């Protein structure tokens, strides 16, 4: 017996979504104009809008000190190779 798209979608939803987001649900009233099935084909989730958490950059003096340290290490390695 072949499963319909609806059964396949519901099985996927139950297996892959509900364990992580138990309060999730499927809005059966939204139908796609292309296939007339539940859900919108090609829907995009803007991950940055929902999940991005701003982290301010490090202090410029800290970055500059780290660059000086790394530059000194590189120069030392180059001196070893050149000698």
N, CA, C and O atoms as a GROMACS GRO file, in nm:
protein
  332
    1UNK      N    1   0.084  -0.118   0.000
    1UNK     CA    2   0.000   0.000   0.000
    1UNK      C    3   0.088   0.124   0.000
    1UNK      O    4   0.174   0.140   0.087
    2UNK      N    5   0.067   0.212  -0.096
    2UNK     CA    6   0.148   0.332  -0.111
    2UNK      C    7   0.096   0.443  -0.019
    2UNK      O    8  -0.024   0.466  -0.006
    3UNK      N    9   0.194   0.511   0.046
    3UNK     CA   10   0.156   0.622   0.133
    3UNK      C   11   0.130   0.747   0.051
    3UNK      O   12   0.195   0.771  -0.051
    4UNK      N   13   0.035   0.827   0.095
    4UNK     CA   14   0.009   0.956   0.030
    4UNK      C   15   0.110   1.058   0.083
    4UNK      O   16   0.178   1.034   0.182
    5UNK      N   17   0.118   1.173   0.014
    5UNK     CA   18   0.205   1.279   0.061
    5UNK      C   19   0.168   1.322   0.202
    5UNK      O   20   0.255   1.351   0.285
    6UNK      N   21   0.038   1.326   0.230
    6UNK     CA   22  -0.008   1.368   0.362
    6UNK      C   23   0.044   1.272   0.470
    6UNK      O   24   0.092   1.316   0.575
    7UNK      N   25   0.033   1.141   0.443
    7UNK     CA   26   0.082   1.043   0.540
    7UNK      C   27   0.233   1.053   0.556
    7UNK      O   28   0.286   1.043   0.668
    8UNK      N   29   0.303   1.072   0.445
    8UNK     CA   30   0.449   1.085   0.450
    8UNK      C   31   0.488   1.208   0.530
    8UNK      O   32   0.577   1.202   0.614
    9UNK      N   33   0.422   1.321   0.503
    9UNK     CA   34   0.452   1.445   0.576
    9UNK      C   35   0.422   1.431   0.725
    9UNK      O   36   0.501   1.475   0.808
   10UNK      N   37   0.311   1.369   0.758
   10UNK     CA   38   0.275   1.352   0.899
   10UNK      C   39   0.372   1.260   0.970
   10UNK      O   40   0.406   1.283   1.085
   11UNK      N   41   0.418   1.154   0.901
   11UNK     CA   42   0.516   1.062   0.960
   11UNK      C   43   0.648   1.135   0.985
   11UNK      O   44   0.710   1.121   1.090
   12UNK      N   45   0.691   1.213   0.885
   12UNK     CA   46   0.814   1.290   0.901
   12UNK      C   47   0.801   1.389   1.017
   12UNK      O   48   0.891   1.400   1.100
   13UNK      N   49   0.689   1.458   1.022
   13UNK     CA   50   0.664   1.556   1.128
   13UNK      C   51   0.670   1.490   1.266
   13UNK      O   52   0.733   1.542   1.358
   14UNK      N   53   0.605   1.374   1.278
   14UNK     CA   54   0.602   1.304   1.406
   14UNK      C   55   0.741   1.255   1.447
   14UNK      O   56   0.776   1.257   1.565
   15UNK      N   57   0.819   1.212   1.350
   15UNK     CA   58   0.951   1.155   1.380
   15UNK      C   59   1.059   1.262   1.398
   15UNK      O   60   1.142   1.252   1.489
   16UNK      N   61   1.058   1.364   1.312
   16UNK     CA   62   1.170   1.458   1.308
   16UNK      C   63   1.144   1.593   1.377
   16UNK      O   64   1.239   1.662   1.415
   17UNK      N   65   1.019   1.630   1.392
   17UNK     CA   66   0.990   1.763   1.448
   17UNK      C   67   0.940   1.754   1.592
   17UNK      O   68   0.995   1.818   1.682
   18UNK      N   69   0.837   1.675   1.614
   18UNK     CA   70   0.774   1.670   1.747
   18UNK      C   71   0.868   1.633   1.862
   18UNK      O   72   0.853   1.688   1.971
   19UNK      N   73   0.965   1.542   1.843
   19UNK     CA   74   1.055   1.513   1.955
   19UNK      C   75   1.135   1.636   2.001
   19UNK      O   76   1.175   1.644   2.117
   20UNK      N   77   1.158   1.730   1.910
   20UNK     CA   78   1.237   1.848   1.943
   20UNK      C   79   1.152   1.969   1.980
   20UNK      O   80   1.194   2.054   2.058
   21UNK      N   81   1.031   1.976   1.922
   21UNK     CA   82   0.941   2.088   1.948
   21UNK      C   83   0.801   2.031   1.970
   21UNK      O   84   0.719   2.031   1.878
   22UNK      N   85   0.773   1.982   2.091
   22UNK     CA   86   0.646   1.915   2.116
   22UNK      C   87   0.522   2.002   2.094
   22UNK      O   88   0.414   1.949   2.070
   23UNK      N   89   0.537   2.134   2.101
   23UNK     CA   90   0.421   2.221   2.083
   23UNK      C   91   0.399   2.259   1.936
   23UNK      O   92   0.308   2.336   1.906
   24UNK      N   93   0.481   2.204   1.844
   24UNK     CA   94   0.465   2.235   1.702
   24UNK      C   95   0.337   2.173   1.648
   24UNK      O   96   0.285   2.075   1.702
   25UNK      N   97   0.286   2.233   1.539
   25UNK     CA   98   0.163   2.182   1.477
   25UNK      C   99   0.164   2.217   1.330
   25UNK      O  100   0.238   2.306   1.286
   26UNK      N  101   0.083   2.148   1.253
   26UNK     CA  102   0.069   2.173   1.110
   26UNK      C  103  -0.064   2.243   1.086
   26UNK      O  104  -0.169   2.195   1.128
   27UNK      N  105  -0.058   2.356   1.018
   27UNK     CA  106  -0.179   2.431   0.986
   27UNK      C  107  -0.238   2.373   0.858
   27UNK      O  108  -0.190   2.402   0.749
   28UNK      N  109  -0.341   2.292   0.871
   28UNK     CA  110  -0.404   2.226   0.757
   28UNK      C  111  -0.479   2.319   0.665
   28UNK      O  112  -0.518   2.278   0.555
   29UNK      N  113  -0.500   2.444   0.707
   29UNK     CA  114  -0.574   2.537   0.622
   29UNK      C  115  -0.485   2.600   0.515
   29UNK      O  116  -0.536   2.657   0.418
   30UNK      N  117  -0.354   2.592   0.532
   30UNK     CA  118  -0.262   2.650   0.434
   30UNK      C  119  -0.230   2.547   0.327
   30UNK      O  120  -0.167   2.445   0.354
   31UNK      N  121  -0.275   2.574   0.205
   31UNK     CA  122  -0.253   2.484   0.092
   31UNK      C  123  -0.169   2.555  -0.013
   31UNK      O  124  -0.184   2.675  -0.035
   32UNK      N  125  -0.081   2.480  -0.077
   32UNK     CA  126   0.004   2.536  -0.181
   32UNK      C  127  -0.073   2.550  -0.311
   32UNK      O  128  -0.152   2.462  -0.347
   33UNK      N  129  -0.051   2.660  -0.381
   33UNK     CA  130  -0.121   2.683  -0.508
   33UNK      C  131  -0.074   2.588  -0.618
   33UNK      O  132  -0.147   2.561  -0.713
   34UNK      N  133   0.048   2.538  -0.605
   34UNK     CA  134   0.104   2.451  -0.710
   34UNK      C  135   0.052   2.308  -0.702
   34UNK      O  136   0.007   2.251  -0.802
   35UNK      N  137   0.057   2.250  -0.583
   35UNK     CA  138   0.018   2.109  -0.572
   35UNK      C  139  -0.111   2.087  -0.492
   35UNK      O  140  -0.158   1.974  -0.480
   36UNK      N  141  -0.166   2.193  -0.438
   36UNK     CA  142  -0.291   2.188  -0.360
   36UNK      C  143  -0.282   2.095  -0.240
   36UNK      O  144  -0.383   2.046  -0.190
   37UNK      N  145  -0.160   2.071  -0.193
   37UNK     CA  146  -0.137   1.991  -0.073
   37UNK      C  147  -0.117   2.086   0.045
   37UNK      O  148  -0.098   2.207   0.028
   38UNK      N  149  -0.122   2.030   0.164
   38UNK     CA  150  -0.100   2.109   0.285
   38UNK      C  151   0.046   2.154   0.288
   38UNK      O  152   0.136   2.076   0.260
   39UNK      N  153   0.068   2.278   0.322
   39UNK     CA  154   0.202   2.333   0.332
   39UNK      C  155   0.240   2.411   0.208
   39UNK      O  156   0.190   2.385   0.099
   40UNK      N  157   0.328   2.505   0.225
   40UNK     CA  158   0.372   2.590   0.116
   40UNK      C  159   0.503   2.534   0.061
   40UNK      O  160   0.600   2.518   0.135
   41UNK      N  161   0.507   2.505  -0.068
   41UNK     CA  162   0.626   2.452  -0.132
   41UNK      C  163   0.730   2.562  -0.141
   41UNK      O  164   0.700   2.674  -0.183
   42UNK      N  165   0.853   2.531  -0.101
   42UNK     CA  166   0.961   2.626  -0.112
   42UNK      C  167   0.966   2.729   0.000
   42UNK      O  168   1.030   2.833  -0.016
   43UNK      N  169   0.901   2.705   0.110
   43UNK     CA  170   0.904   2.800   0.220
   43UNK      C  171   1.044   2.810   0.278
   43UNK      O  172   1.111   2.709   0.295
   44UNK      N  173   1.088   2.930   0.306
   44UNK     CA  174   1.223   2.953   0.359
   44UNK      C  175   1.214   2.999   0.503
   44UNK      O  176   1.136   3.088   0.537
   45UNK      N  177   1.296   2.939   0.588
   45UNK     CA  178   1.303   2.978   0.728
   45UNK      C  179   1.422   3.071   0.744
   45UNK      O  180   1.535   3.029   0.719
   46UNK      N  181   1.402   3.196   0.786
   46UNK     CA  182   1.513   3.289   0.804
   46UNK      C  183   1.586   3.260   0.937
   46UNK      O  184   1.552   3.317   1.041
   47UNK      N  185   1.684   3.172   0.932
   47UNK     CA  186   1.752   3.128   1.054
   47UNK      C  187   1.815   3.243   1.131
   47UNK      O  188   1.810   3.245   1.254
   48UNK      N  189   1.875   3.338   1.060
   48UNK     CA  190   1.937   3.450   1.132
   48UNK      C  191   1.836   3.527   1.213
   48UNK      O  192   1.865   3.568   1.326
   49UNK      N  193   1.718   3.548   1.160
   49UNK     CA  194   1.616   3.624   1.232
   49UNK      C  195   1.570   3.550   1.358
   49UNK      O  196   1.542   3.612   1.460
   50UNK      N  197   1.562   3.419   1.350
   50UNK     CA  198   1.507   3.343   1.463
   50UNK      C  199   1.612   3.294   1.562
   50UNK      O  200   1.582   3.279   1.681
   51UNK      N  201   1.735   3.268   1.515
   51UNK     CA  202   1.832   3.201   1.601
   51UNK      C  203   1.959   3.281   1.630
   51UNK      O  204   2.035   3.242   1.719
   52UNK      N  205   1.985   3.389   1.558
   52UNK     CA  206   2.108   3.465   1.576
   52UNK      C  207   2.107   3.540   1.708
   52UNK      O  208   2.009   3.607   1.743
   53UNK      N  209   2.216   3.527   1.780
   53UNK     CA  210   2.232   3.601   1.905
   53UNK      C  211   2.356   3.688   1.889
   53UNK      O  212   2.467   3.637   1.870
   54UNK      N  213   2.338   3.817   1.898
   54UNK     CA  214   2.450   3.910   1.879
   54UNK      C  215   2.554   3.891   1.987
   54UNK      O  216   2.523   3.883   2.106
   55UNK      N  217   2.679   3.886   1.943
   55UNK     CA  218   2.792   3.883   2.037
   55UNK      C  219   2.883   3.999   1.999
   55UNK      O  220   2.936   4.002   1.887
   56UNK      N  221   2.902   4.092   2.088
   56UNK     CA  222   2.986   4.208   2.054
   56UNK      C  223   3.129   4.164   2.025
   56UNK      O  224   3.177   4.066   2.082
   57UNK      N  225   3.197   4.236   1.936
   57UNK     CA  226   3.336   4.199   1.905
   57UNK      C  227   3.427   4.221   2.024
   57UNK      O  228   3.396   4.297   2.116
   58UNK      N  229   3.541   4.152   2.020
   58UNK     CA  230   3.638   4.169   2.128
   58UNK      C  231   3.695   4.311   2.125
   58UNK      O  232   3.684   4.381   2.025
   59UNK      N  233   3.754   4.351   2.235
   59UNK     CA  234   3.816   4.481   2.245
   59UNK      C  235   3.929   4.492   2.144
   59UNK      O  236   4.004   4.396   2.126
   60UNK      N  237   3.943   4.606   2.080
   60UNK     CA  238   4.044   4.626   1.977
   60UNK      C  239   4.186   4.605   2.032
   60UNK      O  240   4.271   4.549   1.962
   61UNK      N  241   4.212   4.649   2.153
   61UNK     CA  242   4.344   4.633   2.213
   61UNK      C  243   4.377   4.483   2.230
   61UNK      O  244   4.492   4.443   2.210
   62UNK      N  245   4.278   4.403   2.266
   62UNK     CA  246   4.299   4.259   2.281
   62UNK      C  247   4.332   4.194   2.146
   62UNK      O  248   4.422   4.110   2.137
   63UNK      N  249   4.259   4.233   2.042
   63UNK     CA  250   4.284   4.180   1.908
   63UNK      C  251   4.423   4.221   1.861
   63UNK      O  252   4.497   4.140   1.805
   64UNK      N  253   4.458   4.347   1.882
   64UNK     CA  254   4.588   4.399   1.840
   64UNK      C  255   4.702   4.325   1.911
   64UNK      O  256   4.803   4.292   1.848
   65UNK      N  257   4.686   4.298   2.041
   65UNK     CA  258   4.789   4.226   2.116
   65UNK      C  259   4.804   4.084   2.063
   65UNK      O  260   4.916   4.034   2.052
   66UNK      N  261   4.693   4.019   2.030
   66UNK     CA  262   4.699   3.884   1.976
   66UNK      C  263   4.768   3.882   1.840
   66UNK      O  264   4.846   3.792   1.810
   67UNK      N  265   4.739   3.982   1.756
   67UNK     CA  266   4.805   3.992   1.626
   67UNK      C  267   4.956   4.013   1.641
   67UNK      O  268   5.034   3.955   1.566
   68UNK      N  269   4.996   4.096   1.737
   68UNK     CA  270   5.139   4.116   1.762
   68UNK      C  271   5.206   3.986   1.803
   68UNK      O  272   5.317   3.956   1.758
   69UNK      N  273   5.141   3.908   1.889
   69UNK     CA  274   5.195   3.780   1.934
   69UNK      C  275   5.209   3.682   1.818
   69UNK      O  276   5.313   3.618   1.803
   70UNK      N  277   5.106   3.670   1.737
   70UNK     CA  278   5.109   3.578   1.623
   70UNK      C  279   5.213   3.623   1.521
   70UNK      O  280   5.284   3.540   1.464
   71UNK      N  281   5.222   3.752   1.496
   71UNK     CA  282   5.322   3.804   1.402
   71UNK      C  283   5.463   3.773   1.451
   71UNK      O  284   5.550   3.737   1.371
   72UNK      N  285   5.488   3.787   1.580
   72UNK     CA  286   5.620   3.756   1.636
   72UNK      C  287   5.651   3.606   1.619
   72UNK      O  288   5.763   3.570   1.585
   73UNK      N  289   5.552   3.520   1.641
   73UNK     CA  290   5.572   3.376   1.622
   73UNK      C  291   5.605   3.344   1.476
   73UNK      O  292   5.692   3.261   1.448
   74UNK      N  293   5.536   3.408   1.384
   74UNK     CA  294   5.560   3.385   1.240
   74UNK      C  295   5.700   3.432   1.203
   74UNK      O  296   5.772   3.363   1.131
   75UNK      N  297   5.740   3.549   1.252
   75UNK     CA  298   5.874   3.599   1.222
   75UNK      C  299   5.981   3.506   1.277
   75UNK      O  300   6.084   3.485   1.212
   76UNK      N  301   5.960   3.451   1.395
   76UNK     CA  302   6.055   3.355   1.452
   76UNK      C  303   6.066   3.230   1.366
   76UNK      O  304   6.176   3.180   1.344
   77UNK      N  305   5.954   3.179   1.318
   77UNK     CA  306   5.956   3.060   1.230
   77UNK      C  307   6.029   3.092   1.099
   77UNK      O  308   6.103   3.009   1.047
   78UNK      N  309   6.008   3.212   1.047
   78UNK     CA  310   6.075   3.250   0.922
   78UNK      C  311   6.226   3.261   0.944
   78UNK      O  312   6.303   3.223   0.856
   79UNK      N  313   6.267   3.314   1.059
   79UNK     CA  314   6.411   3.321   1.090
   79UNK      C  315   6.473   3.182   1.095
   79UNK      O  316   6.586   3.162   1.050
   80UNK      N  317   6.399   3.084   1.153
   80UNK     CA  318   6.449   2.947   1.161
   80UNK      C  319   6.465   2.886   1.023
   80UNK      O  320   6.563   2.815   0.997
   81UNK      N  321   6.370   2.911   0.935
   81UNK     CA  322   6.375   2.856   0.799
   81UNK      C  323   6.485   2.924   0.718
   81UNK      O  324   6.553   2.859   0.639
   82UNK      N  325   6.502   3.055   0.737
   82UNK     CA  326   6.598   3.132   0.658
   82UNK      C  327   6.742   3.103   0.702
   82UNK      O  328   6.832   3.112   0.618
   83UNK      N  329   6.766   3.071   0.825
   83UNK     CA  330   6.902   3.049   0.876
   83UNK      C  331   6.966   2.925   0.825
   83UNK      O  332   7.080   2.895   0.860
   0.00000   0.00000   0.00000
